[in-house]
């Protein structure tokens, strides 16, 4: 044993794995590195099998376990891992891998087909094999491309010569809209000729047909001849009934064909989907929801979220749709958990925040707080999460509880200065908007300005705070002086970049024109000269840049995108606040 190296291979093999392990740790999201690592582990000692060293077997298992924990939707690798375990340990170990696989990617037709095939080849108990096939049917039987699975199920029943069960399987399949529906119907119709008439349709349907035949007969039924005639008529009725089923299935298949033909990548991959694919999934979901079948809609969501696992918009949509169904609280929780724990990258925490709100609504406030804190462990400076946590604490513990959240974050060494500046502004906003104390809010801004001299969001929030204060004839001059002082501090105390100073001064200049007194026009013109004048007279210069037109709509407010309009940061809110109050000088 002492001759073996760390990973069980030769020096060259160990060195390669050691290098790949280091690369993987440095960039854990790099799919190509993971693939190379899996291949290198599989190739140890010329290929892993039951005769491989314990170190090599441990290495390949560790790599596969970590790889599939990171990318659990890769059905092909679950199959490879199961085959590997079968070659090392045997049937039971392989089945354990398959079970983990189908728990991770239950809508996979390929994985279920492989698992059931493996079971059929390694087990001698038809009932156990049949039970697994039935589990697979409940998971993937509705898939538009589920014919490989159904073919394998029928093949197994043929092998054990269970003709009645073959007919029963076909009797289920002919109702499912799928790619190869026609050939299943033809085989079902052919077998129907040799099956007892009682098996050809549901008991209630057969009883209704018999009653209709007997009512229409001019002669009362009697004897074997009469019964034979009734059976003949029943078979004719049932055949017509089956044609109606076929026609309906054909119509339902045609409806879905438009969407199915546009699915270019029905499996998971780490690369992004193009916009056309995302739009097609949305339209397909719209269609299935409108059709009104819970089982079909749920299955389509599950199938969609294999392909679109990294897109939180589909998880959010799934949770919202499920929440609208009666008595589905636990199902909604599982959707949020799967998205949060396994699939959606932590860099996009929106789904996790929605999960926290869901748990809050479910009276699990401590869980909701834990979700927020878990996000902040990975993203310690994420403003939206901190604000969300503070607001939740306010809802359940009052204003002071929210302020304590902000104080804790401001004292945290993991929180960067830009975020702290935004949090100070949020703290002041709470005192102003929630407590109704602008004086306390003003104090927070004033006492913290020297910490955030280079923070544009801080100064923008401070300026807009003063501009937004309601005015009257008695307070107008006081408010003007306060706003003017903020601008003076920005120009003299802050260390903002030129563009930021010009933007904030422009907000003040617009305020002077729209809400100032008759004397403020002079101040406006002075600022105009100092900001936009030639270098010989300007206090703030544009340097080598072209002069900015102060009356241009986009001179100081960049084009607002949908993401920036939804940005909860004080900088984005400053722009929205000002545009809201500018027309009449009062708060909304």
C-alpha positions as CSV (number, residue, x, y, z in Angstrom):
1,X,0.0,0.0,0.0
2,X,2.9,2.3,0.7
3,X,3.8,2.2,-3.0
4,X,0.6,3.9,-4.0
5,X,0.6,7.6,-4.6
6,X,-2.0,10.1,-3.3
7,X,-4.6,9.4,-6.0
8,X,-3.7,5.8,-6.8
9,X,-2.1,6.3,-10.2
10,X,1.3,6.8,-11.6
11,X,3.3,9.9,-10.8
12,X,2.2,11.5,-14.1
13,X,-1.5,10.6,-13.5
14,X,-1.3,12.0,-9.9
15,X,0.4,15.2,-11.1
16,X,-2.4,15.7,-13.7
17,X,-5.2,15.2,-11.2
18,X,-3.4,17.4,-8.7
19,X,-3.2,20.2,-11.3
20,X,-6.8,19.8,-12.3
21,X,-7.9,19.8,-8.6
22,X,-6.1,23.1,-8.1
23,X,-7.7,24.6,-11.2
24,X,-11.1,23.4,-10.1
25,X,-10.7,25.0,-6.7
26,X,-9.6,28.3,-8.3
27,X,-12.6,28.2,-10.7
28,X,-15.3,25.9,-9.4
29,X,-17.7,26.9,-12.2
30,X,-15.4,25.9,-15.0
31,X,-17.2,23.0,-16.7
32,X,-14.3,22.0,-18.9
33,X,-12.0,21.6,-15.9
34,X,-14.5,19.4,-14.2
35,X,-14.8,17.2,-17.4
36,X,-11.1,16.8,-17.6
37,X,-10.9,15.9,-13.9
38,X,-13.6,13.2,-14.4
39,X,-11.8,11.7,-17.4
40,X,-8.4,11.8,-15.6
41,X,-9.9,10.0,-12.5
42,X,-11.6,7.3,-14.7
43,X,-8.3,6.7,-16.5
44,X,-6.3,6.0,-13.3
45,X,-4.3,2.7,-13.5
46,X,-5.4,2.2,-17.0
47,X,-9.2,2.3,-16.2
48,X,-11.0,1.8,-13.0
49,X,-12.5,-1.6,-12.2
50,X,-13.0,-4.0,-9.3
51,X,-9.2,-4.8,-9.3
52,X,-8.2,-1.1,-9.0
53,X,-6.4,0.1,-5.9
54,X,-8.5,1.5,-3.0
55,X,-6.9,4.9,-3.5
56,X,-7.9,5.0,-7.2
57,X,-11.4,3.9,-6.5
58,X,-11.8,6.5,-3.7
59,X,-10.5,9.2,-6.1
60,X,-12.9,8.5,-8.9
61,X,-15.8,8.3,-6.5
62,X,-14.9,11.5,-4.9
63,X,-14.6,13.3,-8.2
64,X,-17.9,11.9,-9.5
65,X,-19.7,12.8,-6.2
66,X,-18.4,16.4,-6.3
67,X,-19.0,16.8,-10.0
68,X,-22.6,15.6,-9.9
69,X,-23.3,17.6,-6.7
70,X,-22.3,20.6,-8.8
71,X,-24.0,19.6,-12.0
72,X,-26.8,17.2,-10.9
73,X,-28.8,17.5,-14.2
74,X,-26.2,15.7,-16.4
75,X,-28.0,12.4,-17.0
76,X,-25.2,11.0,-19.1
77,X,-22.8,11.2,-16.2
78,X,-25.2,9.5,-13.8
79,X,-25.3,6.6,-16.3
80,X,-21.5,6.5,-16.5
81,X,-21.1,6.6,-12.7
82,X,-23.7,3.7,-12.3
83,X,-21.8,1.7,-14.9
84,X,-18.5,2.4,-13.1
85,X,-20.0,1.3,-9.8
86,X,-21.4,-1.8,-11.4
87,X,-17.9,-2.7,-12.6
88,X,-16.3,-2.0,-9.2
89,X,-18.9,-3.3,-6.7
90,X,-21.9,-4.8,-8.4
91,X,-25.6,-4.3,-8.8
92,X,-26.6,-2.8,-5.5
93,X,-24.0,0.0,-5.8
94,X,-25.1,0.8,-9.3
95,X,-28.7,1.0,-8.3
96,X,-27.8,3.4,-5.5
97,X,-26.3,5.7,-8.1
98,X,-29.3,5.4,-10.3
99,X,-31.6,6.3,-7.4
100,X,-29.5,9.4,-6.7
101,X,-29.7,10.2,-10.4
102,X,-33.4,10.0,-10.8
103,X,-33.9,12.0,-7.6
104,X,-31.8,14.7,-9.2
105,X,-33.3,14.6,-12.6
106,X,-36.6,12.8,-12.5
107,X,-37.9,14.1,-15.9
108,X,-35.0,12.4,-17.8
109,X,-36.4,9.9,-20.2
110,X,-32.9,8.6,-21.0
111,X,-31.9,8.0,-17.4
112,X,-35.2,6.3,-16.5
113,X,-34.9,4.1,-19.6
114,X,-31.3,3.2,-18.7
115,X,-32.2,2.4,-15.1
116,X,-35.2,0.2,-16.0
117,X,-33.1,-1.6,-18.6
118,X,-30.4,-2.2,-16.1
119,X,-33.0,-3.5,-13.6
120,X,-34.5,-5.8,-16.2
121,X,-31.1,-7.3,-17.0
122,X,-29.9,-7.8,-13.4
123,X,-33.1,-8.8,-11.5
124,X,-35.1,-12.0,-11.8
125,X,-38.3,-10.7,-10.1
126,X,-40.8,-9.4,-12.7
127,X,-42.8,-7.7,-10.0
128,X,-39.9,-5.6,-8.8
129,X,-38.9,-4.7,-12.4
130,X,-42.5,-3.8,-13.2
131,X,-42.7,-1.6,-10.1
132,X,-39.6,0.4,-11.3
133,X,-41.1,0.8,-14.7
134,X,-44.3,2.1,-13.1
135,X,-42.3,4.6,-11.2
136,X,-40.7,5.7,-14.4
137,X,-44.0,6.0,-16.1
138,X,-45.3,8.3,-13.4
139,X,-42.1,10.5,-13.9
140,X,-41.6,10.6,-17.7
141,X,-44.6,8.9,-19.2
142,X,-46.1,12.2,-20.4
143,X,-42.9,13.4,-22.2
144,X,-43.5,14.1,-25.9
145,X,-40.4,12.0,-26.6
146,X,-41.0,9.3,-24.1
147,X,-41.3,6.5,-26.7
148,X,-37.8,4.9,-25.8
149,X,-39.1,4.4,-22.3
150,X,-42.5,2.9,-23.3
151,X,-40.7,0.7,-25.9
152,X,-38.4,-0.7,-23.2
153,X,-41.4,-1.3,-20.9
154,X,-43.3,-3.2,-23.6
155,X,-40.1,-5.1,-24.5
156,X,-39.8,-6.3,-21.0
157,X,-43.4,-7.5,-20.9
158,X,-42.9,-9.3,-24.2
159,X,-39.9,-11.1,-22.7
160,X,-42.0,-12.4,-19.9
161,X,-44.9,-13.0,-22.3
162,X,-47.4,-10.9,-20.3
163,X,-49.6,-10.1,-23.3
164,X,-52.4,-8.8,-21.1
165,X,-50.0,-6.2,-19.6
166,X,-48.7,-5.2,-23.0
167,X,-52.3,-4.4,-24.0
168,X,-52.8,-2.5,-20.8
169,X,-49.7,-0.4,-21.4
170,X,-50.8,0.4,-24.9
171,X,-54.2,1.3,-23.6
172,X,-52.6,4.0,-21.5
173,X,-50.1,5.2,-24.2
174,X,-52.8,5.9,-26.9
175,X,-54.1,8.7,-24.8
176,X,-50.7,10.5,-24.5
177,X,-49.8,13.2,-27.1
178,X,-46.3,12.1,-28.2
179,X,-44.0,12.0,-31.1
180,X,-44.8,8.4,-32.1
181,X,-48.4,8.1,-31.0
182,X,-49.6,6.6,-34.3
183,X,-47.5,3.4,-34.2
184,X,-48.7,2.6,-30.7
185,X,-52.3,3.1,-31.8
186,X,-51.9,0.7,-34.7
187,X,-50.4,-2.0,-32.5
188,X,-53.2,-1.5,-29.9
189,X,-55.9,-1.7,-32.5
190,X,-54.3,-4.9,-33.9
191,X,-54.1,-6.5,-30.4
192,X,-57.6,-5.5,-29.6
193,X,-58.9,-8.0,-32.1
194,X,-57.5,-10.9,-30.0
195,X,-58.3,-9.5,-26.5
196,X,-61.6,-10.2,-24.6
197,X,-64.2,-7.6,-25.3
198,X,-64.2,-6.6,-21.6
199,X,-60.6,-5.4,-21.9
200,X,-61.3,-3.0,-24.8
201,X,-62.7,-0.1,-22.9
202,X,-63.4,1.1,-19.3
203,X,-66.2,-0.9,-17.6
204,X,-68.5,2.1,-17.5
205,X,-68.1,2.8,-21.2
206,X,-68.7,-0.9,-22.1
207,X,-71.9,-1.0,-20.0
208,X,-73.1,2.1,-21.8
209,X,-72.4,0.6,-25.2
210,X,-74.2,-2.7,-24.3
211,X,-77.2,-0.8,-23.0
212,X,-77.4,1.2,-26.2
213,X,-77.1,-2.0,-28.4
214,X,-79.8,-3.9,-26.4
215,X,-82.2,-0.9,-26.5
216,X,-81.8,-0.6,-30.3
217,X,-82.3,-4.3,-30.9
218,X,-85.8,-5.3,-32.1
219,X,-85.4,-8.8,-30.7
220,X,-84.8,-9.5,-27.0
221,X,-81.3,-10.9,-26.3
222,X,-81.4,-14.7,-25.8
223,X,-79.0,-17.5,-26.2
224,X,-75.4,-17.7,-27.4
225,X,-76.3,-16.4,-30.8
226,X,-77.7,-13.2,-29.5
227,X,-74.7,-12.7,-27.2
228,X,-72.4,-13.3,-30.1
229,X,-74.2,-10.6,-32.1
230,X,-74.0,-8.2,-29.1
231,X,-70.3,-8.8,-28.8
232,X,-69.8,-8.2,-32.5
233,X,-71.7,-4.9,-32.2
234,X,-69.8,-4.0,-29.1
235,X,-66.5,-4.5,-30.9
236,X,-67.7,-2.2,-33.7
237,X,-68.7,0.4,-31.2
238,X,-65.4,0.1,-29.4
239,X,-63.4,0.3,-32.6
240,X,-65.2,3.6,-33.4
241,X,-64.5,4.7,-29.8
242,X,-60.8,3.9,-30.3
243,X,-60.7,5.9,-33.6
244,X,-62.1,8.9,-31.7
245,X,-59.4,8.5,-29.1
246,X,-56.8,8.4,-31.9
247,X,-58.3,11.5,-33.5
248,X,-58.2,13.4,-30.2
249,X,-54.6,12.3,-29.4
250,X,-53.6,13.3,-32.9
251,X,-55.1,16.7,-32.4
252,X,-53.4,17.2,-29.0
253,X,-50.1,16.1,-30.5
254,X,-50.4,18.6,-33.4
255,X,-51.1,21.4,-30.9
256,X,-47.8,20.7,-29.1
257,X,-45.8,20.0,-32.2
258,X,-45.3,23.7,-32.9
259,X,-43.6,24.2,-29.5
260,X,-41.7,20.8,-29.5
261,X,-40.2,21.5,-32.9
262,X,-38.6,24.7,-31.6
263,X,-36.9,23.0,-28.7
264,X,-33.3,22.8,-29.9
265,X,-31.7,21.7,-26.6
266,X,-34.0,19.5,-24.5
267,X,-31.2,18.6,-22.0
268,X,-29.2,20.6,-19.5
269,X,-25.9,22.3,-20.3
270,X,-23.9,25.1,-18.6
271,X,-24.0,27.3,-21.7
272,X,-26.7,29.9,-22.1
273,X,-29.8,29.4,-24.1
274,X,-30.6,31.9,-26.9
275,X,-33.6,34.2,-26.5
276,X,-35.7,32.3,-29.0
277,X,-35.4,29.1,-26.9
278,X,-36.5,31.0,-23.7
279,X,-39.4,32.6,-25.5
280,X,-40.5,29.2,-26.8
281,X,-40.6,27.7,-23.3
282,X,-42.6,30.6,-22.0
283,X,-45.2,30.2,-24.8
284,X,-45.3,26.4,-24.3
285,X,-46.0,26.9,-20.6
286,X,-48.7,29.5,-21.4
287,X,-50.3,27.0,-23.7
288,X,-50.2,24.1,-21.3
289,X,-51.5,26.2,-18.4
290,X,-54.4,27.3,-20.6
291,X,-55.2,23.7,-21.4
292,X,-55.9,23.2,-17.7
293,X,-54.3,19.8,-17.0
294,X,-52.4,20.0,-13.7
295,X,-50.4,16.9,-14.4
296,X,-49.3,17.9,-17.9
297,X,-48.5,21.5,-16.8
298,X,-46.5,20.3,-13.8
299,X,-44.5,17.8,-16.0
300,X,-43.8,20.5,-18.6
301,X,-42.4,22.8,-15.8
302,X,-40.2,20.0,-14.6
303,X,-39.0,19.3,-18.1
304,X,-38.4,23.0,-18.8
305,X,-36.4,23.4,-15.6
306,X,-33.9,20.8,-16.7
307,X,-33.0,22.9,-19.7
308,X,-33.5,26.3,-18.0
309,X,-32.2,25.4,-14.5
310,X,-30.0,28.4,-14.3
311,X,-32.8,30.9,-15.1
312,X,-34.5,32.0,-12.0
313,X,-37.4,33.5,-13.9
314,X,-38.7,30.0,-14.7
315,X,-38.3,28.9,-11.1
316,X,-40.2,32.0,-9.9
317,X,-42.9,31.3,-12.5
318,X,-43.2,27.6,-11.4
319,X,-43.5,28.6,-7.7
320,X,-46.2,31.2,-8.5
321,X,-48.2,28.8,-10.6
322,X,-48.0,26.1,-8.0
323,X,-48.9,28.6,-5.3
324,X,-52.2,29.3,-7.2
325,X,-53.2,25.6,-7.0
326,X,-55.1,24.5,-3.9
327,X,-53.3,22.9,-1.0
328,X,-49.8,23.0,-2.5
329,X,-47.8,24.8,0.1
330,X,-45.3,22.0,0.5
331,X,-44.8,21.7,-3.2
332,X,-44.1,25.4,-3.4
333,X,-41.5,25.1,-0.7
334,X,-39.8,22.2,-2.5
335,X,-39.6,24.3,-5.7
336,X,-37.9,27.2,-3.8
337,X,-35.6,24.8,-2.1
338,X,-34.5,23.1,-5.2
339,X,-33.9,26.4,-7.0
340,X,-32.0,27.8,-4.0
341,X,-30.0,24.8,-2.9
342,X,-29.1,23.2,-6.2
343,X,-29.5,25.2,-9.3
344,X,-29.7,29.0,-9.4
345,X,-26.3,30.5,-8.9
346,X,-25.9,32.4,-5.6
347,X,-24.7,35.4,-7.5
348,X,-28.4,35.9,-8.5
349,X,-30.1,35.8,-5.1
350,X,-33.6,36.9,-6.2
351,X,-35.1,33.4,-5.9
352,X,-33.7,33.0,-2.4
353,X,-35.2,36.2,-1.3
354,X,-38.6,35.1,-2.6
355,X,-38.1,31.8,-0.7
356,X,-37.5,33.8,2.4
357,X,-40.7,35.8,1.9
358,X,-42.6,32.5,1.4
359,X,-41.3,31.1,4.7
360,X,-42.2,34.4,6.4
361,X,-45.7,34.1,5.1
362,X,-45.7,30.5,6.5
363,X,-44.9,31.9,10.0
364,X,-41.3,30.6,9.8
365,X,-39.6,33.9,10.3
366,X,-36.5,32.3,11.8
367,X,-36.0,30.3,8.6
368,X,-36.5,33.4,6.5
369,X,-33.8,35.2,8.5
370,X,-31.5,32.2,8.0
371,X,-32.0,32.4,4.3
372,X,-31.0,36.0,4.3
373,X,-28.0,35.3,6.4
374,X,-27.0,32.4,4.1
375,X,-27.0,34.8,1.1
376,X,-24.9,37.3,3.0
377,X,-22.3,34.6,3.9
378,X,-21.6,34.4,0.2
379,X,-22.4,38.0,-0.8
380,X,-21.6,40.0,2.3
381,X,-22.1,43.4,0.5
382,X,-25.3,42.6,-1.4
383,X,-27.4,45.7,-0.7
384,X,-30.7,44.3,-1.7
385,X,-30.4,41.4,0.7
386,X,-29.4,43.6,3.6
387,X,-32.3,45.9,3.0
388,X,-34.6,43.0,2.7
389,X,-33.4,41.5,6.0
390,X,-33.7,44.9,7.7
391,X,-37.3,45.4,6.4
392,X,-38.3,41.9,7.5
393,X,-36.9,42.6,11.0
394,X,-38.8,45.8,11.1
395,X,-42.0,44.0,10.1
396,X,-41.6,41.6,13.0
397,X,-39.6,43.5,15.5
398,X,-40.1,47.2,14.9
399,X,-38.0,50.0,13.6
400,X,-35.2,49.5,16.1
401,X,-34.7,45.9,14.9
402,X,-34.2,47.1,11.4
403,X,-31.7,49.8,12.5
404,X,-29.8,47.1,14.4
405,X,-29.4,45.2,11.1
406,X,-27.9,48.2,9.5
407,X,-25.6,48.9,12.4
408,X,-24.4,45.3,12.4
409,X,-23.6,45.5,8.7
410,X,-21.9,48.9,9.1
411,X,-19.6,47.3,11.7
412,X,-18.9,44.2,9.7
413,X,-15.4,44.0,8.1
414,X,-16.8,41.9,5.3
415,X,-19.1,44.7,4.0
416,X,-17.4,47.1,1.6
417,X,-17.5,50.9,1.8
418,X,-19.8,51.3,-1.2
419,X,-22.4,49.1,0.4
420,X,-22.0,50.8,3.8
421,X,-22.7,54.1,2.1
422,X,-25.9,52.8,0.6
423,X,-26.9,51.3,4.0
424,X,-26.5,54.6,5.8
425,X,-28.8,56.2,3.2
426,X,-31.3,53.4,3.9
427,X,-31.0,53.8,7.6
428,X,-31.8,57.5,7.2
429,X,-34.7,56.7,4.9
430,X,-36.2,54.5,7.6
431,X,-36.1,57.2,10.1
432,X,-37.6,59.6,7.7
433,X,-40.2,57.5,5.9
434,X,-41.2,55.0,8.6
435,X,-40.5,56.9,11.9
436,X,-41.5,60.2,10.4
437,X,-38.5,62.0,11.8
438,X,-36.6,63.9,9.1
439,X,-34.4,65.5,11.8
440,X,-33.0,62.2,12.9
441,X,-32.5,61.2,9.3
442,X,-30.7,64.4,8.6
443,X,-28.5,63.8,11.6
444,X,-27.5,60.3,10.2
445,X,-26.6,61.8,6.9
446,X,-24.6,64.7,8.5
447,X,-22.7,62.6,10.9
448,X,-21.7,60.0,8.4
449,X,-20.7,62.2,5.4
450,X,-17.0,62.2,6.2
451,X,-16.9,58.4,6.0
452,X,-18.3,58.3,2.5
453,X,-16.8,61.3,0.8
454,X,-16.3,59.2,-2.4
455,X,-19.8,57.6,-2.5
456,X,-22.0,58.9,-5.2
457,X,-25.1,56.9,-3.9
458,X,-24.6,58.5,-0.4
459,X,-24.5,62.1,-1.7
460,X,-27.3,61.5,-4.2
461,X,-29.6,60.1,-1.4
462,X,-28.6,63.0,0.9
463,X,-29.4,65.6,-1.8
464,X,-32.7,64.0,-2.8
465,X,-33.7,63.6,0.9
466,X,-33.4,67.4,1.4
467,X,-35.2,68.2,-1.9
468,X,-38.1,65.8,-1.1
469,X,-39.0,67.5,2.2
470,X,-42.4,69.1,2.0
471,X,-42.4,72.9,1.9
472,X,-44.5,75.8,3.0
473,X,-44.1,79.5,3.0
474,X,-42.7,79.3,6.5
475,X,-40.1,76.6,5.8
476,X,-39.2,77.3,2.2
477,X,-36.1,79.4,2.9
478,X,-34.9,76.9,5.5
479,X,-35.2,74.0,3.1
480,X,-33.4,76.0,0.4
481,X,-30.5,76.7,2.7
482,X,-30.3,73.0,3.6
483,X,-30.2,71.9,0.0
484,X,-27.7,74.6,-0.8
485,X,-25.5,73.4,2.0
486,X,-25.5,69.8,0.7
487,X,-24.4,71.0,-2.7
488,X,-21.7,73.1,-1.0
489,X,-20.5,70.0,0.9
490,X,-20.5,67.9,-2.3
491,X,-18.3,70.5,-4.1
492,X,-16.0,71.1,-1.1
493,X,-15.9,68.0,1.1
494,X,-16.6,65.1,-1.2
495,X,-14.0,63.5,-3.4
496,X,-16.4,62.4,-6.1
497,X,-15.4,62.2,-9.7
498,X,-16.2,65.1,-12.1
499,X,-19.2,63.4,-13.7
500,X,-20.8,62.6,-10.4
501,X,-20.4,66.2,-9.1
502,X,-21.8,67.6,-12.3
503,X,-24.8,65.2,-12.1
504,X,-25.7,66.2,-8.6
505,X,-25.2,69.9,-9.2
506,X,-27.5,69.6,-12.2
507,X,-30.2,68.1,-9.9
508,X,-29.8,71.2,-7.8
509,X,-29.9,73.6,-10.8
510,X,-33.1,72.0,-12.0
511,X,-34.5,72.4,-8.5
512,X,-33.6,76.1,-8.6
513,X,-35.5,76.6,-11.9
514,X,-38.6,74.6,-10.9
515,X,-39.0,75.4,-7.2
516,X,-36.7,78.3,-6.4
517,X,-37.7,82.0,-5.8
518,X,-37.2,84.9,-8.0
519,X,-33.7,85.4,-6.7
520,X,-32.5,81.9,-7.5
521,X,-32.2,82.5,-11.2
522,X,-29.0,84.4,-10.5
523,X,-27.5,81.4,-8.6
524,X,-28.5,79.2,-11.4
525,X,-26.6,81.3,-13.9
526,X,-23.6,81.4,-11.6
527,X,-23.6,77.6,-11.4
528,X,-24.1,77.4,-15.1
529,X,-20.9,79.5,-15.7
530,X,-18.9,77.6,-13.1
531,X,-19.9,74.2,-14.3
532,X,-20.2,74.6,-18.0
533,X,-18.2,77.7,-18.8
534,X,-14.7,77.7,-20.5
535,X,-11.8,76.7,-18.4
536,X,-10.8,80.3,-17.8
537,X,-14.0,80.9,-15.8
538,X,-15.2,77.4,-14.7
539,X,-14.8,76.2,-11.1
540,X,-15.4,72.6,-12.2
541,X,-14.0,71.7,-15.6
542,X,-14.9,69.0,-18.2
543,X,-11.2,68.5,-18.9
544,X,-10.6,67.1,-22.4
545,X,-14.2,66.0,-22.7
546,X,-16.7,67.8,-24.8
547,X,-18.9,70.3,-23.0
548,X,-22.2,68.9,-21.7
549,X,-25.4,70.6,-22.6
550,X,-27.1,71.3,-19.2
551,X,-30.5,71.2,-20.8
552,X,-30.0,67.9,-22.5
553,X,-32.4,65.2,-21.2
554,X,-29.6,62.7,-20.9
555,X,-26.8,65.1,-20.0
556,X,-26.6,63.9,-16.4
557,X,-29.0,61.0,-16.2
558,X,-27.9,58.0,-18.2
559,X,-30.4,56.0,-20.2
560,X,-32.4,54.0,-17.6
561,X,-32.6,50.3,-18.3
562,X,-35.2,48.0,-16.8
563,X,-32.6,46.6,-14.4
564,X,-31.5,50.1,-13.2
565,X,-35.1,51.2,-12.8
566,X,-35.6,48.2,-10.5
567,X,-32.3,48.8,-8.7
568,X,-33.1,49.4,-5.0
569,X,-29.8,51.3,-4.5
570,X,-30.0,54.9,-3.4
571,X,-28.3,56.1,-6.6
572,X,-31.0,54.7,-8.9
573,X,-33.7,55.7,-6.4
574,X,-32.3,59.3,-6.4
575,X,-33.1,59.6,-10.0
576,X,-36.6,58.2,-9.6
577,X,-37.3,60.3,-6.5
578,X,-36.3,63.5,-8.2
579,X,-38.3,62.8,-11.4
580,X,-41.3,62.1,-9.2
581,X,-41.1,65.3,-7.2
582,X,-39.8,67.7,-9.9
583,X,-43.2,68.6,-11.5
584,X,-44.7,70.1,-8.4
585,X,-42.1,70.2,-5.7
586,X,-44.0,67.9,-3.3
587,X,-43.6,64.3,-2.3
588,X,-45.9,61.8,-3.8
